[in-house]
Amino acid sequence: MREIKYIVLHCTATNQTTPPETILSYWKNVLCWESPGYHYLIGADGTIHALLSIDQVANGVFGHNANSIHISYIGGIDENGNALDNRTPKQILSLQKLIIEYKKQFPSAEILGHKDFPGIHKECPSFNVKDWLKDLKI
């Protein structure tokens, strides 16, 4: 098992109805990635799609992937492409479930949003992770 320092939260910056297959195809055929961008993808209905074993490295945050678990919800933008926290209640519950599970397994792991890493100039995951975690008391 690799050392996990970060549990990173993402949004796909797509419409909430975007199928996981479309996102996977984009990574493979447009970005030419060998591995997915996330370990988990959460649909608007709360379905957790496991894309990659946490023993493997995903392409979530350049320079920080070797020691991270990446979790994303489908959505994160409005109809004009601007950042918007549009997580559904079911997505929030699924995010909580995965965070709690992995925080138990990796108690020293820091939970961050993609935008919380140095040099990142995007709004992903379209909400303030630290503030949200305070409300959850995680």
Secondary structure, DSSP 8 states (H G I E B T S, - for coil): -----EEEEEE-SB-TT--HHHHHHIIIIIS--SS-S-SEEE-TT--EEE-S-TTS---SSTT--TTEEEEEES-BB-TTS-B-----HHHHHHHHHHHHHHHHHSTT-EEEEGGGSTT--S-TTSS-HHHHHHHHT-
